Amino acid sequence: MTKLSVNINKIATIRNARGGNIPDVKLAAIKCEMFGAQGITVHPRPDERHIKYSDVFEIRPIIKTEFNIEGYPSETFIELVLKAKPDQVTLVPDPPDAITSNSGWDTVNNASFLKEVICKFKNAGIRTSIFVDTDIKNIKGAKETGTDRIELYTEPYATNFEKNKELAVKPFTEAAKKALELGLGINAGHDLNLDNLKYFIKNVPGILEVSIGHALISDALYLGLDNTIKLYLRELK
């Protein structure tokens, strides 16, 4: 079964809108695990507009399943990850002012940079994953960086799912086959939801983990966090 890692950034966004500690991000992480999530994901950005660096250190000790920190590998981010020592770090190529992640790495042109960063994390015993699109040259390039896994950037799939789900999923199926052939682990994330998740998992081989935040937290507003996590886990079976 593919593991579900819940991205709790949106909970921090609500908290930060008013200041204080409501909703409590640390408690949210605890509850997500209690309700069945097999991992917690955070994406701290330089402006701390949602997850703060202090949140990372408060959350880290209470995670019982798997802790995944994702972000752009700036010097400050690298320092944070090496201090927090999560189970996994996911490298994304988004600039500081990006609203959300919107592309995968060009692993060919950024090969030397990624190799250097990944080496630091692997020497610290942290599993690495890098955000990539379905371009086969970027899948092959990811292998050359020394990363343990890739995370398939699934927004194009989600965008085209309602138009033609067969065509939408096809490049992801091919990319996953190539990744497995190269010995890479495969994660996936971005805009996966209760409508498109099961079809994706059924048709894309080898998905070890999905990271879902925006859709899951939005669904929880209507359905409750406990029920929503269980619904997503059901889709992954």
PyMOL commands that set and color helices and strands:
alter all, ss='L'
color gray80, all
select helices_A, chain A and resi 9-18+25-34+53-62+75-84+111-123+136-145+155-160+165-182+197-203+214-223+225-236
alter helices_A, ss='H'
color red, helices_A
select strands_A, chain A and resi 3-7+39-42+67-71+88-91+127-132+149-153+185-189+207-212
alter strands_A, ss='S'
color yellow, strands_A
deselect
rebuild
show_as cartoon
